[in-house]
Amino acid sequence: MNRNLKLGEIENQQKIKLGRFSETGTRFFTYVDDMNQIYINKIENSKNWLDVKLLNPFQHYFVQSQNEISSIMFSSSENEIINGSSKGIITFVDISTQKIQQNIKGHLSSITSLAIFPNKDNIVLSGAMDSQVKLWDSRSKTVGFTLRAHTLSISALVVSPDGKLLASGSNDGSVKIWDINQQRLMATFSESDSSITCLQFNPLDKAIATASDDGCIRYWDLDKFNQISQTKPDKQPIYSIRFCNEGKSLVSTQNFSLKCWDLERDALFLDNVETQCKSILDTYIFEDRELFILSTQNQTGLSVFGSKLQNMNFDSRYSLDRHKQRINSERIQSCEMNDQFLQRNSVNILKPKNSQKIFQTNQVNGNYKPTNYNLIEEKGFQQYSNNGISNGNGGNWNNVVNGNNLNNQNNMNNNVNMNKFVPTTQIPQMIAYESVMQEEEIKDNQFINQENQSSLDLVTSQDEVNLSSFVIDDENKIKFIQIDLINEIEKDHNRVMQILKQRINYMKPIIYWWSNNNIKSAINAINQLMEPSILFDALSMCSQSCKFKSIPIEQMPQMLEKCKILIESKYLSHIKGGILFSYKAFTIYRDDIINIKGFNQMSKVDLIREERVSKYDKIVDQLKQIIQMSKLTKLIERNKEEISDLAKKFQIEMLGLLKRINQQQ
């Protein structure tokens, strides 16, 4: 049986670049082509999917934008289409009149993501390549506030169902959780170095799922701000994630595949549905029953695919990787040894968060039933067990739970430490058994520690253990000290590799934009950097490139401001990079500064010329501040390094320029 069907296809003369479903569940969707023409369509509701039709209320494109559209969405009431442009402009278009209501400028570069408040038409959130998140009020036509914390462009935005929290994902690999009312950063999740592709709040639980370019989905607790689970990395990027089954399951969409997950149960892989979808634009789940997908199948077409959720497997007992579960997924979170005892803390393999609730039972007519029994009974599903089938009306849950526990008592005792899958029915007893074993182990450790406390005092941690600390013999201790040194070198090597990887990830989008002549976006990204090592990489790339002259004059003062960070660094290579960039900017603009300053004395009525003079004045001010920096003066006084000659030359020539400007005035 084909579990994913093509419901329809829309032919278009231009390539489709954007598509978005309405978030209100009305089956409307909008898409944009390369001519920036906006279309609105609707998926007709039909019991038979073979009869589903795609309707266009306007018969042709809805409206055409004068700006290049980079993101789009419906308002919460579906009265307006909101789009963001590559110039940082938010546009509100009235659907009934098909006219643009207003344009609001706020971002410095292309708007990459939009989000709306639940039940608030006038409030819109946007994220852009300038790494900023802005809140807009369409009534006052102003920017409400700006959130700054990311270092690279924003790739995803989503508001919690109650409208209190905002999650922002970025190409810097981090996800940030914001309190919207207080405009306060609450938490940062940065487990991935890959760009964040999509975000989704759990509709009922206080948790959020994030997906990144490494094909990994991570599930986060928003009470404790820690990670609950994560899926294994996948070569295929994830285009969309959607919760279903009242937040108990999640569906991820990739090229030619839909995957079902139980994120509460250690990211258990439940099902895989093969599809014909590629280049996926958006997905949406309607009434927790149907999943629809917008996909660009060819250069000029848009296809709509659909799947019934009832045809997907969301039962963890029949999971595709149930045989791969391991008892060591009860991963040890911490190990602490002190003077009194050794205590172990573990995470339950089924539900790391609020794990005690899994085994809670309700007594009904003398028998015990799982807490999810009422839901199963209401929906009329059959419950399977090792002893047979029990339905909502006649099964004996007491036999199901207790019978399996008694039959497997001996096997569990013998194999508790083996690397095998633990059935769900055994886990309560397994935990009780582990608790008894831990108590005995604690008592033994207390006795041993008291006996050995006077002779040997070891302070160890889970991360760092020195072998030489355990050796009393001097001859052998020297050998183990050498092993400890090797371990330290390995740790240093890993730290260096991690730093290099971070620098590469930051530089990737900058190099991409620079090489594709998108100089403005590259400079905007550089201006967000604060780390000297990454700044050194970026400014060195610019100063050594033939495209240096392409840097807009209005952005050069900001770049020179970044040079100060390098010059103040304690590393000579960073100082040299800052001076080289500053001196190159000086040599390029020197003649222009002299000419425009001299010409300005003859005619001061030209407003355009005055604006240009103002831009050059800002460059001169920055260069003047650089040559007056104490770090540069000390470097010249030392006169030892090669860079001292360049610093001295830069200072002398810059002072000459300032003297000449003063003489002209």
N, C-alpha and C positions, 0 to 999 in steps of 0.2 A: 504493500500500500504506500502510495506517495503521500507523505505527511506534510509536504509544502507545495502549494499549487500557485501557478501564475494566474492571477485574477484578471489581469488586463495590461495593455501596453498603450502608451501615448506616444504618437509620432510627433516630432518637432523638427523644424528646419535647422535649429541651432543646438549646440551641445548643452545639455543640462548640467549645471554646476552646483546647485544647491537644492535641497528639498527638506520640508519640515512638516510634521503632523501638528494639528491643533492639540493642545494639552487638555482640552475640555471633554474629549471623548465623543465628538460629534461626527467623526469620520471625515472631516475636512483636512486637506493638505494643500500646501503651496509649494511651488518650485520656481526656479529662476534659471534662465538660459544665458548664454554668453553675450547676448544683446541687452542684458539687464532688463528683460521683459519678465514681469511677475504674472504667474498663472495661479488660479485657484480651482481645485477639483474636489469632488466628494466621492467616497466609496459607497455605493448604494447598498442598503441593508437587505440581505436576501438569505432565506434558509438554505437554499441550494447554492453552493459556491460556484457552480458552473454557470449560474445565471447572474452573477455579480457584474454590475456595470460601473464604469467610471464616468461621472457626470461633470461637465463644465458649465456652471451657471452663466458665464459670460460669453461662451462660445469661442472666445479667442483670448489673447492675453489680457490680463486685468489692468495693468498699468505699466509704463516703461519709465525707469529711473534714469536721470541724467548722470548720476554717479555710478561708479562700479560697485555693485552690491557684493559684500563679503560675508554677510550673515543675515538671517531672516527668521521671523516667527509671527504667530498670531498673538493678539492681545487676549487677556483672560476672558473677555466678553465676546470675542470674535467680531468686534465692530471695526477693528483696525488691523492693518498689517504693519509690523515694525521691522525696519531693516537697517543694518549698519553698513557703512561704505568703507572703501579702502582709504578715504581721506579723513576718517575719524568722525563722520557725521551720522547722527541718528535721525531717521526719517519716519514720520507717522503718516500712514495713508488711510483715509477713510474708505471703507469697503462699499458703503451704500452710494457714495457720490463718485467713487473712483478718482478722488483728487488728493493731492498731498496736503496734509494739514499743516505740517511744520517740519523744519529742519533745525537740529540743534548740534552745534559743533562743540567738541570737548576733548576728544582724544588727539594725540599727536600722530597716530598712524592707524593702520587698518584695524577695524573692529572684527574680532575673530569669534566672539561668542556673545549670546544674548540670553537673558532669563527674565521672567516676570514674577511678580508677587501674586500669591493666590488671592483672587477676588479684589484685586486693586489694579484697575485699568491704567491709572495715571503713573504708576511706578514701574520703571524698567531698570534692569542692571545690565551692564555691558563690560566686556573685557577685550583688551586690544593688544597689539604687538608692542605697545609702549610699556607693557607689564603692569598696567594700572587697571583697577576695577572701579567703575563709576556708577552711581545711582542717579537716575534722571527723573524729573517730575515734568510730565508733559503739560500740566496745567500752567505752571509758572515758567515753563521753557528754560529751566535752569538745571545745573548739575547740583544734586543734593549734597553729596560728599564723594571723596575719592579715597580708595583703599590702596595703600602701597606696601607691598611686602615681597612680592615675587621679583626675581632677577631677570626672567625672560618672558616672552609673550604668553598671554593667557590663552589656554586651549579649550577650557570647559568651565561652565558656570551652572549651578543648580541651587534653588531655594528649597528649604525644608517645607513639608506640607503645612506646618503651622505658621510659616512665614517668619520664624525667629532666627533661623540660622542660614548662612550662605556658605557654600563650598566653592572654592575656586581652584582649578587645576592649571598647571603651567608646563611649558616646555622645559623648565628647569627641573622637572621630575617631582615637584612637591605639590601637596594638596593642603590648602589652608582653610580652616574653619573659622568663620567670623560671626560675632554677635551683631546682628544688623542694627538693633535699636541703640546699642552703645557704641557701634562702629569700632569694635574691639576684636583683635585677633585672639582667638581662644586656644587654638592648637595648630600645629604643623605636622603633617605626615610626609616623611621623605624617605621611604624605604626603597624607592626606585630611582635610578639615574635616567630612566627613559621618560619621554614626554607623556603626559597624561592625556588620554584620548576621550574619556567620558566618565561621568559621575552620576550616581543615583542614590538618593536617600531611601531608606526603608520606609514604606508608607505607614507602618504601625509601630516599629521598634525604633529606639533611638540609636541608629547605626547608619553607616554609609558604605556603599561599595564604590571602588575606584578601579579603573582599567588603564593600562599604560601600553606603550609601544612594544614592550617586551612580551606582550600577549598574556600578561598575568593580571588576575583580578584579586584585589585585596579588600578585606571586609574589616571595618573599624568600629569599635565601641565609642560612642560619643558621650558616655558618662565618665569612663575611666581614660578615654583617649589612648587606647592601646589597640593593637591588631588582634582580631579574633581568629582570622584564618586567611589563607591565600591559596590560589590555584597554582598549578605548575606553569612555568613559562611556555609560551607557544610561539611558533615561528610566524603564524598568521596574526596580523594586528586585529584588535577588537574595535569594531565600529560603533557598537551600541550595547548597553546593558539595561535590562528592564526587570523589575520585581514582579512576581505574580503569586498566586495562591496566598493572598493576604500577607505578603511579605515573607513567606516561608521559603520561597524558591526564587531563583534568578535565571534569566535567559540571556545569554550573550550571543551576539551576532558577528560572524566573520564571513569572509568569502567562502561561499558554497557550504556553509555550515551554521546550524543553530545548536548551542550547547546549553544543557540544563544543569544547574548546580544547587546544592544545599550548602550554603555558606556557613550556617550555624554548626553543621556537622563536619568540621574540619575541611570545608570546601569539597564536599563529596560530589564526584562527577556522576550525574544521574542518567543523562541521555544525550545522544547526538543525532540530530535530524539533518540529513543531507538536503541541500537546496541548490538552486541554479543561480542564486544571487551573487553578484559581484559589484564592486564600487557602490557600497551601501551608503545611502544618504541619511536615513532615519528609520526608526521602528516605533511602534506603539502597540500597547495591549489594551483592547477594548473590553470593558466589563469583566475582566479576568477570564475571558473565554477565547478570544481570538487575537492572534498576533499578526500585524501587517508590516510589510517591509517596502520601503521605497528604494529602488535600485536603478542605476544607469547601466543598461545592458549593452548599449552600443554608443556610438558617437552622438547620435541625435535623438535618442529615445529614452523614455522613462517607463519602467515596469513596476507593477505592484504585485507582490507575493503575499500569500496568507497561509497560516497554520492554525489548526484547532488545538487548544491547549489540552483538551481531553485525549488527544492522540499522542501526547508526550508523556514520558514516564517521570513522575515526580515522587515516586515511592522509593525511599532509600534502601528498602529490602531487596529491590531488584535493580540496584545500581550497576552501571557498567564496570566500575572498578571496585565492587564490594570485596572481591577476592584479594585486592591489593592493600586493604587496610592493614595497618601494622599496630601492634600494641605499643611500639615505641613512639607512636604519635602522641602518647602521653608524655610530651617532651618536658624535660626538667627545666623549670624557669629559673631557679636559683639554688645554689648550694652554699650554705654558710656554716663554717666551723668556728666556734668560739670556745671559751674555757669550760663551758658546761656540757654542751651536747651538739650533735649534728642533726639538723632538721631539713627534711626534704619537702619541697612544694611541687606539686604536679598539676597539669591542666587536664581536665577530662577530655577524652578523645571525641566525645559526641558533641558537647556544647561547652566550649571554653568560657563563655559568658553566662552567668547565672546557671551553672551546671546542676545545682541542686534541684532545680525545677523539673528536670527531665524525669526523675524517678518518683515524683509526687503522684499519688494515686487517690482516687475518691471511692468511698465505700457506697455501693448501691445495692440494696436488698441483700446485704450480707456478703456480697462478693466485691472484689476489688477490681476497678477498671482504670486504665490509663486516663490521664487528664484529657487526651485528645479523642476519647471515645465518643463524646457527644457530637463532635464534628463529623466523625465517621458515620455515626448512627443517623444524623440528620441527612446526610448526602446519600445514604443507602449503599455505601460501599461495603464489600465483603472484606473481612479481616482474616488473613492467613496466618497460621502458626504451624509449628512442627507437629502438633497433635491433630491437625485437621483444619477445618474452616469454621469460623464462628461469625455470625452476622449480628446486626444491631439488636436482634430480638432474643437470641437464644444462646449465645456463647458463654462459656464459663471461663472468665479471664483469670480467676484464681488458679485454675489448673494450668493455664498457658504459662503464667509467670512462675509459679512455684514448682510446677512439674519439671520444667527445663532446668531450673536451678538445682533441684535435687539430683536429677540424672547426670548433671555435669559437675557435681561437687568434687569428685575424685580427680577427674581430668584437669580441672582448674587448679587444684592444689599442686599437681605434679608439673604442670606446664606454665605456672604463673610467670616465670621469668623467661619463657621462650618467646620467640618473635613470631607469634601467630595472631590471627584475627580473633577478637573477642566478640562473641555474639551479644546483641543488645540485652537479651534477657539475663546474661551472666554478669553484666557490669555492676549492678548494685551489690551483689555478693562479692564481686571482685574487689570493690572498693572497701567493703567491710574487712575482707581478708587482708588487704594491703594495710589498713589502719592498725590491725592487730600486730602485723609484722613490723610496722614502723615503731609502735610502742615498745616492742621487745628490743628492737635495734637501738632505740634511744637509751633504754636502761643499760644495755651493754656498753654503749659509748660513754655514758656517764661514769660507769665503773672504771673503764679503761683510762679515761681522761684524768680521773682522780689519782689513779695509780702512777701515771706517767707524768703528771704535771710538774713534779719537782725536778725530774731529770731532763725533760725535753719540752720546750714551749714552741709549738709550731703555729704560725699564723699564715693560713693559706686562703686562697680564693679560687673561684671556679676558673677565672681567666688566666691567672698567673701562678705557676707553681715552679719554684726553683729546686732542681734536683739536688744541687749542692747542699741545700738545707737539711736533707735527709741523711747526709753522709758525715760521719764523725771522723773517720780515718782520713788523715791529711793527704796520704798518697792518692787515694781514690777521689778525694774531694777536689783536687786539682783537675782531674779528668772531667768531673761533672760540671765544674765551673766553665770549662771550655764548651761543654754542651749547652750550658745556659747562655753563653755568649752567642753561640750559633742561633739559638732560639730568638735572642734579642735582635740579631741582624735580620732574621727572617721577618720579624714583626715590623722592623723599620722599612724593609723592602715592601711589605704589603701596604704600609701607610703611604709610601712614595707612589706606588702603583695606583692607589685609590685617589690620591691628589691629581696625578696625571690624567686619570680617567675623567675626573670632574672637570679638569681644564679642557679636555677634548670635547666633552659634552656641551660646555658653554660656548666653545668656539665654532661648533658645527653650524648652527644657524647663521652666525655672523659671517663665516666664510662663504656660506651658500648665498646669502644676500649680496655680499661684496662681489663675488665672482659673477653674479647675474645682474650686475649694475644697479641693484636696488640699494644704492648707497645710503639713502635716508634711513631705511629700516635698520641697516647695519650700524649706523651711527647711533640711532636711538637705543639699540641693544647695548652698545658699548657704554653709553651714558648711564645705563642702569648698573654697571659693574662697580664694585667697591674693593674686591679682592685684588691686591697688587700683582700676584702672579698671573691672574687671568687678564688683568689690564695690560700687563707687559706683553702678553701674547697678542692682544688685539691691537694695541698701538704700534707694536713692531710690524705687524702685518700691514697696517696702513702706511707707515712711514717708508717701508720698502717697496710699496706698490706704485705703479705708474698712474694709478687712479687717485693718488693723493689730492691732486688739484680738483677732483670732482666733489670733494667734501663741501657741502653748502657753507657759505661764509657765515651764515647766522648760527651754525652749529659748531664752528671752530672754537669760540670761547669756552664752550662746555668741554670740548676735547682737551684744551689747554688746562682746564681745571683738573682734569683727570691726570695730566702730566705731573701736577703738584703731588699727587698721592704717590706716584712712582719716585719722585725726587726725595720725598720724605722717608722712603723705605730704607731699611738697614742693609739691603743687598745692593752691591755695586752694579750688578746687571740691570736691576730695576731703575737705578738712578741714571744709568747710561741710556736706557730706553726712553725715559722721560725727557732727557736733554736732547737726544737725537730728534724726537718728534717735534719738540718746541723749536729747535734750530731750523728744521726743515720748513715749518710753518712761517718762521721769520723770514727766511730767504725767498719764499714764494710770494709773500704779501708785502715785502719791503718796498719794492718799486711802486706798487699800486698805492700804498699808503702815502708815499712821497708825492706822487702825481695828484692824487685826489685832494690831499691837503693843500697843495699849492694852487690847484685849480679852484678850490673852494673859496679862496680869498678873492678871486675875481668875480664870482657870482654866487651869492648866498640866497637867491630867491628860488632856486630850483629845489622843490621839496623832495623829489626822488634822489637827487644828489645828497641832500642832507641826511636822508635815511641811510644811504650807503656810507656816508661819513660816520654815522653813528655806529654802524656795524664794525667798521674798521677801528673805531675808537675802543670798542670792547676788546678787540684782539690786542691792540697796543697795551691796554690796561693789564690784560692777563700776562703778556710777555714781560711787562715791567715788573709785575709781582714775582714772576719766576726768577728774574736775574737778581732780585733783592732777597731771595730766600737765604736764610742763614746756612742751610745745608750746601747750597751752591757756593757760597763764599768760603766756607771751610774747605770744600773740595779744591778750590782754586789755591788757597793758601798752602795746602799740603804739597801740591805740585809734584806728586809722585806717580799717580796713575795716568794712563793715556787719556782718560776721559777728562782730566784736569785741563788739558790743552784746549779741548773742544768747549768746555765750560767757560774758560777765559776768553776764547775767541767770540763766543756767543755774547758774553757780557759786554765786551768792548764794542762790538758792532751794534748791539742794541742801544748802548749809551750814545753812540754816534747818531743813530736814528732819532732818538729822543731830542738830542741837541739840535739836529737839523729841523725837526718839527717845531721846536720852540723858536728858532730863528725865523721861520716862515710866518709864524703868528705875530 
